[in-house]
Amino acid sequence: MSDTDRPRSPFAGMADFSARPPVRVLSRDEIEQMLAAHRLYLETEYHRGHRANFASADLSGQDFSRLNLRGIKMDRAVLRGADFTGAQLQRANLIGAVLQEARFDRADLSGARLSGANLVSASLANACLAKAEIEFALMAKALLRGARLHEADMSGTQLDGAVLTRADLRRANLRGAGFRNAQLDEADLRDARLGGAFLVGALLRGADLRGAYMRLAKLDGADLSDANLYNAEGLTQAQLDLARLNSGTKLPDGLKGAEDAKG
């Protein structure tokens, strides 16, 4: 099947984050001064210093590892290959930022705003993105192994080929998200909203999908071996007939799979 014949997410092309203001070029001294002012701003509970504003700045390859960057402004910044390992980025503004191949392993991005960001091939292993806003982001081939994404808004996000093994996606909004050939083995998707999601060729072996909403989700070739879909809502026999099941797959009442697996 050619790329033009492949089914596409209904959200594809809806969000346009391509228009960018001119990129700001900052010296190393300017970056250090802004970070120092931000650190003082946080340490004095907002009485001294000021919140750092790196909006539209080119910070490619910069090392922000283990820094306290809570609430920082980096919207539309260019951060290719930047290192945020172990950083505190709660409620940070990273809307539309270019974060290709950036490293966020073990970082705390809870409540952060990442809508429209480019996180292609970024590493977010064991990162916390609870309640983060990540809608329409580009996250193809991103590493999210063990990431905590419960209650995150990832509607329309493209995660083709991403690794989400053992990720926590409880109650996440994944409506229209693209997971083509993604790895979701043993992921926790309880009560997640997967309406219209593209899970074509995805690996969901041992995943927990109890109570997930799956109306119109594309499961063509998805591997649901040993997955638990008990009480999943909106799921039809036609969807399951296109997926791969085994005797360990647990299904909602009224649906049939390998050896008529039940919950």
C-alpha positions in Angstrom: 0.0 0.0 0.0 1.4 3.4 -0.9 1.6 6.2 1.6 -1.1 8.1 -0.2 -3.4 5.1 0.1 -2.9 4.7 3.8 -5.6 5.8 6.2 -4.8 9.1 8.0 -5.8 10.5 11.3 -8.9 12.8 11.1 -6.7 15.4 12.9 -4.0 15.4 10.3 -3.3 18.9 9.0 -5.7 20.6 11.4 -3.1 22.3 13.5 -0.5 24.6 11.9 2.4 25.5 14.0 4.7 26.2 11.1 4.6 30.1 11.2 7.5 31.1 13.3 8.9 34.5 14.4 12.6 35.1 13.7 14.9 32.9 15.8 16.7 34.8 18.6 20.4 34.2 19.0 21.7 34.5 22.6 25.3 34.5 23.8 26.3 32.0 26.5 26.5 34.8 29.0 23.0 35.9 28.2 21.7 32.4 28.7 23.5 32.0 32.0 22.1 35.4 33.3 18.6 34.4 32.3 18.9 31.1 34.0 20.3 32.7 37.2 17.4 35.2 37.3 15.0 32.3 36.9 16.6 30.4 39.7 16.3 33.4 42.0 12.7 33.9 40.9 11.9 30.4 42.0 14.0 30.4 45.2 12.4 33.6 46.5 8.9 32.4 45.5 8.6 35.0 42.7 9.7 38.1 44.8 13.1 38.6 43.2 14.5 37.8 39.8 12.1 37.0 36.9 10.9 34.1 34.9 13.2 33.3 32.0 11.8 33.9 28.6 13.6 31.9 25.9 10.7 32.1 23.4 11.9 31.6 19.8 15.6 31.4 20.9 18.0 29.0 19.3 19.2 26.8 22.2 20.2 23.7 20.2 22.5 21.3 22.1 22.3 23.3 25.3 22.7 21.4 28.6 19.8 22.0 31.0 20.1 18.7 32.8 19.0 18.6 36.5 18.1 22.3 36.5 14.9 23.7 38.1 13.1 25.2 35.1 9.6 25.3 36.5 7.3 27.6 34.5 10.0 28.6 32.1 9.0 30.0 28.7 10.5 28.2 25.7 7.6 28.3 23.3 8.8 28.0 19.6 12.4 27.8 20.8 14.8 25.7 18.7 16.1 23.0 21.1 17.4 20.3 18.8 19.5 17.8 20.8 19.2 19.8 24.1 19.7 17.9 27.3 16.9 18.2 29.9 17.8 14.9 31.7 16.3 15.0 35.3 15.2 18.7 34.9 12.2 20.1 36.6 9.9 21.5 33.9 6.5 21.5 35.6 4.1 23.8 33.8 6.8 24.9 31.4 5.7 26.5 28.1 7.2 24.5 25.2 4.4 25.1 22.7 5.6 24.7 19.1 9.2 24.1 20.2 11.6 22.2 18.0 12.8 19.3 20.3 14.1 16.7 17.9 16.4 14.3 19.5 16.3 16.2 22.8 16.7 14.2 26.0 14.1 14.4 28.8 14.9 11.1 30.6 13.5 11.2 34.2 12.5 14.9 33.7 9.3 16.2 35.4 7.1 17.8 32.7 3.8 17.5 34.7 1.4 20.1 33.5 3.8 21.3 30.8 2.5 22.7 27.5 3.9 20.9 24.5 1.1 21.4 22.0 2.5 21.3 18.4 6.0 20.6 19.6 8.4 18.6 17.4 9.7 15.7 19.6 10.7 13.4 16.8 13.3 10.9 18.1 13.3 12.6 21.5 14.1 10.5 24.6 11.6 10.7 27.5 12.3 7.5 29.2 10.7 7.4 32.7 9.7 11.1 32.4 6.6 12.4 34.1 4.1 14.1 31.7 1.1 13.8 33.9 -1.7 16.2 32.8 0.6 17.7 30.2 -0.9 19.3 27.1 0.7 17.6 24.1 -2.0 17.8 21.5 -0.9 17.7 17.8 2.7 17.2 18.8 5.1 15.2 16.5 6.6 12.3 18.4 7.4 9.7 15.8 10.1 7.3 17.0 10.2 9.0 20.4 11.3 6.9 23.4 8.7 7.0 26.2 9.5 3.7 27.9 8.1 3.8 31.4 6.8 7.4 31.0 4.0 8.7 33.2 1.4 10.2 30.9 -1.8 9.8 33.0 -4.5 12.3 32.2 -2.3 13.9 29.5 -4.0 15.5 26.5 -2.4 13.8 23.4 -5.2 14.2 21.0 -4.0 14.3 17.4 -0.4 13.6 18.4 1.6 11.5 16.0 3.5 8.7 17.7 4.3 6.4 14.8 7.1 4.0 15.7 7.4 5.4 19.2 8.3 3.2 22.1 5.8 3.4 25.0 6.5 0.1 26.7 5.1 0.0 30.2 4.0 3.7 29.9 1.3 4.9 32.2 -1.5 6.3 30.0 -4.4 6.0 32.4 -7.3 8.4 31.5 -5.1 10.0 28.8 -6.9 11.7 25.9 -5.5 9.9 22.8 -8.4 10.8 20.4 -7.2 10.6 16.8 -3.6 10.0 17.9 -1.4 8.0 15.5 0.4 5.0 16.9 1.3 3.2 13.7 3.9 0.5 14.5 4.3 1.9 18.0 5.4 -0.3 20.9 2.8 -0.3 23.7 3.6 -3.6 25.3 2.4 -3.8 28.9 1.2 -0.1 28.7 -1.5 1.0 31.2 -4.3 2.4 29.1 -7.1 2.0 31.6 -10.0 4.5 30.9 -7.9 6.1 28.1 -9.8 7.8 25.3 -8.7 6.1 22.1 -11.6 7.1 19.8 -10.4 7.3 16.2 -6.8 6.5 17.3 -4.6 4.8 14.7 -3.1 1.7 16.2 -2.3 0.0 12.8 0.5 -2.5 13.4 1.0 -1.4 17.0 2.3 -3.8 19.6 -0.1 -4.0 22.6 1.0 -7.3 24.1 -0.1 -7.5 27.7 -1.5 -3.9 27.6 -4.2 -3.0 30.1 -7.1 -1.4 28.1 -9.9 -2.0 30.7 -12.5 0.7 30.4 -10.8 2.4 27.4 -13.0 4.1 24.9 -12.2 2.6 21.4 -14.9 3.7 19.0 -13.5 3.8 15.5 -10.0 3.0 16.6 -8.0 1.4 13.8 -6.6 -1.9 15.0 -5.5 -3.4 11.6 -2.6 -5.8 12.3 -2.3 -4.6 16.0 -1.0 -7.3 18.3 -3.3 -7.6 21.3 -1.9 -10.9 22.6 -2.5 -11.2 26.4 -4.1 -7.7 26.4 -7.0 -6.9 28.7 -9.9 -5.2 26.9 -12.5 -6.1 29.5 -15.2 -3.4 29.7 -13.6 -1.5 26.8 -16.3 0.8 25.3 -17.1 1.3 21.6 -15.2 -1.8 20.5 -16.7 -3.9 17.7 -16.2 -7.3 16.3 -15.2 -5.8 13.0 -12.3 -4.0 14.7 -11.1 -7.1 16.5 -11.3 -9.2 13.3 -8.5 -7.1 11.9 -6.2 -7.4 15.0 -4.1 -10.3 16.2 -5.4 -11.9 19.4 -4.4 -15.0 21.4 -6.1 -17.2 24.0 -4.8 -14.7 26.7 -6.6 -11.7 25.2 -9.5 -10.7 27.5 -12.5 -9.2 25.6 -15.7 -7.4 26.6 -18.9 -9.5 26.8 -20.4 -10.3 23.4 -17.1 -10.1 21.4 -15.1 -13.1 20.2 -11.4 -13.7 19.6 -9.0 -16.5 19.8 -10.7 -19.4 21.5 -13.4 -16.9 22.4 -11.3 -15.1 25.0 -13.3 -13.5 27.8 -12.5 -11.3 30.7 
